[in-house]
Amino acid sequence: MYLIKRRLEREYGMQVLLFSYPSVRGALDENAAALQSFIQKSRPDSAHIIGHSLGGVLALRMHARNPDFLPGRVVCLGSPLCGSRAAAYLNQLVWAEDIVGKSVPDAMVHQSANDWAAHVAIERDIGVIAGDVPFGIGRFLADFHEDNDGTIAVAETRLRGAKDHIVLPVSHKGMLVSANVADQAAAFIRRGEFLKAE
């Protein structure tokens, strides 16, 4: 997320903090509590969150657990909000247990954000950016026959009640180095909708 942080600071004058968490060792709710604590330490008046992949689910989980949290919008980048077929496949493999860890099954296998985040989408603006460049190992695990970013299918990024959703020509990892993704995220943070092509 460093390049997105740098662009948001340089081009849009935003103050951006990076949050890292133990996705393998920590459970989803533990990491959501850690995110809440991380934000509150800065004592902001509002807090917008941009989360890539599992990070987007984590942001929604934090808000689901704390409905009266600080005001702010959420932008999910390639987040599996309807679950992930690739993650579900890996979760069945004994040898992949150390790769999948604790947060992934909680976030996208046993349940999905669509199962528990409906009230979050009512209470705050959520924008979702999906990619449709199928470059990534997940396409071999999930055997996609639809638009995907190489890890997550576009259909897996749909969240009921989300304020806006856009599909960009990027791969799952490519989102992290895309100026267009950063610009779209900034637009949503500022006005609650993405930039649309004329």
C-alpha positions in Angstrom: 0.0 0.0 0.0 3.0 2.3 0.2 2.7 3.6 -3.4 -1.0 4.4 -2.9 -0.1 6.2 0.4 2.5 8.2 -1.4 0.2 9.3 -4.2 -2.7 10.2 -1.8 -0.3 12.4 0.2 1.5 14.0 -2.8 -1.4 14.5 -5.2 -4.3 15.0 -2.7 -2.7 16.3 0.5 -4.2 13.5 2.6 -2.6 12.2 5.8 -2.2 8.5 5.4 -1.2 5.9 7.9 -0.3 2.3 7.0 -1.7 -0.5 9.2 -0.2 -4.0 9.1 -1.6 -7.0 10.8 -0.9 -10.7 11.3 -3.3 -12.2 8.8 -1.9 -15.7 9.3 -1.6 -15.8 13.2 -4.4 -13.4 14.0 -8.2 -14.1 13.8 -10.4 -11.7 11.9 -12.0 -10.2 15.0 -8.6 -9.9 16.7 -7.2 -8.0 13.8 -10.4 -5.8 13.6 -9.9 -4.9 17.2 -6.2 -4.0 16.5 -7.3 -1.8 13.6 -9.7 0.1 15.8 -7.0 0.6 18.4 -4.5 1.7 15.7 -6.9 4.4 14.4 -8.0 5.6 17.9 -4.4 6.2 18.9 -4.2 9.0 16.4 -7.3 10.6 17.9 -8.8 11.7 14.5 -12.2 13.3 14.0 -12.8 11.0 11.1 -11.1 8.0 9.5 -11.4 6.9 5.9 -10.1 3.4 5.3 -8.7 1.9 2.1 -8.2 -1.9 2.3 -6.7 -4.2 -0.2 -8.1 -7.8 -0.5 -8.5 -9.1 3.1 -7.9 -5.6 4.3 -11.2 -4.4 2.9 -13.0 -7.2 4.7 -11.1 -6.3 7.9 -12.2 -2.7 7.6 -15.9 -3.7 7.3 -15.5 -6.1 10.2 -14.2 -3.4 12.4 -17.2 -1.2 11.5 -19.6 -4.1 12.0 -18.3 -4.6 15.5 -18.3 -0.8 16.2 -21.3 0.8 14.6 -20.7 4.1 16.3 -17.1 4.4 15.2 -15.7 7.6 13.8 -17.3 8.9 10.6 -15.5 8.0 7.3 -15.8 6.1 4.1 -14.4 2.7 3.2 -12.8 1.8 -0.1 -12.3 -2.0 -0.8 -9.7 -2.9 -3.4 -10.2 -6.4 -4.9 -11.8 -7.5 -1.6 -13.6 -10.9 -1.6 -16.8 -9.5 -0.1 -18.9 -12.5 -1.3 -16.3 -15.1 -0.3 -13.4 -16.4 -2.3 -13.4 -19.6 -4.3 -9.6 -19.6 -4.4 -9.4 -19.3 -0.6 -12.1 -22.0 -0.1 -10.0 -24.4 -2.2 -6.8 -23.7 -0.3 -8.7 -24.0 3.0 -9.4 -27.7 2.2 -5.7 -28.5 1.8 -3.9 -29.6 4.9 -0.5 -28.4 3.6 -1.9 -24.9 3.0 -3.0 -24.4 6.6 0.1 -22.3 7.4 -0.5 -20.2 4.3 -4.2 -19.6 4.8 -3.9 -18.8 8.5 -6.8 -17.7 10.8 -8.2 -14.6 9.2 -8.9 -15.9 5.7 -11.3 -18.7 6.7 -13.2 -16.2 9.0 -13.3 -13.5 6.3 -14.1 -15.4 3.1 -14.7 -19.1 3.6 -17.0 -19.8 6.6 -18.9 -16.5 6.1 -18.6 -13.5 3.8 -19.0 -9.8 4.4 -22.3 -10.1 2.6 -23.5 -12.2 5.5 -22.8 -9.7 8.3 -22.0 -6.2 6.8 -25.4 -5.1 5.6 -25.8 -2.6 8.4 -22.3 -1.2 7.7 -23.4 -0.4 4.1 -26.4 1.4 5.4 -24.5 3.5 7.9 -21.5 4.6 5.8 -20.4 4.9 2.2 -18.6 1.9 0.9 -16.9 1.9 -2.5 -15.5 -1.2 -4.2 -12.8 -1.4 -6.9 -12.5 -4.7 -8.7 -9.9 -5.7 -11.4 -10.3 -7.6 -14.6 -6.8 -8.4 -15.6 -6.5 -12.2 -14.8 -2.9 -12.3 -13.7 -2.4 -14.3 -10.5 -2.2 -17.8 -9.0 -5.8 -17.7 -7.8 -7.1 -18.2 -11.3 -5.6 -21.7 -11.3 -7.1 -22.5 -8.0 -10.6 -21.2 -8.7 -10.8 -22.1 -12.4 -12.6 -18.8 -13.2 -14.8 -18.6 -16.2 -15.7 -15.0 -15.7 -14.0 -11.6 -15.2 -11.4 -11.7 -12.5 -8.2 -10.1 -11.3 -6.2 -13.3 -11.2 -7.2 -14.0 -7.5 -10.7 -12.7 -7.0 -13.6 -12.8 -9.4 -15.4 -9.5 -10.1 -18.6 -11.1 -8.9 -16.9 -11.9 -5.6 -16.3 -8.2 -4.9 -20.0 -7.3 -5.0 -21.4 -6.1 -1.6 -25.1 -5.6 -1.1 -25.7 -1.9 -0.3 -22.3 -0.6 -1.4 -22.5 3.0 -2.6 -20.4 2.5 -5.7 -18.5 -0.3 -7.6 -16.1 0.1 -10.5 -14.0 -2.4 -12.5 -10.6 -1.3 -13.6 -8.0 -2.9 -15.9 -5.7 -4.1 -13.2 -4.7 -7.4 -11.6 -5.1 -8.2 -7.9 -1.5 -7.2 -7.1 -1.4 -4.6 -9.8 -4.0 -2.5 -7.8 -1.3 -1.7 -5.4 0.9 0.1 -7.9 -1.9 1.7 -10.0 -2.2 5.5 -10.1 -5.7 5.1 -11.5 -6.7 3.0 -8.5 -5.3 5.6 -6.1 -7.1 8.4 -8.0 -10.4 6.5 -7.9 -9.9 5.8 -4.1 -9.3 9.5 -3.5 -12.4 10.5 -5.5 -14.5 8.1 -3.4 -13.1 9.4 -0.2 -13.7 13.0 -1.2 -17.2 12.7 -2.7 -18.6 9.2 -2.1 -18.4 8.1 -5.7 -15.9 7.0 -8.3 -14.8 8.9 -11.4 -16.7 7.6 -14.3 -15.5 7.7 -18.0 -17.3 10.4 -20.0 
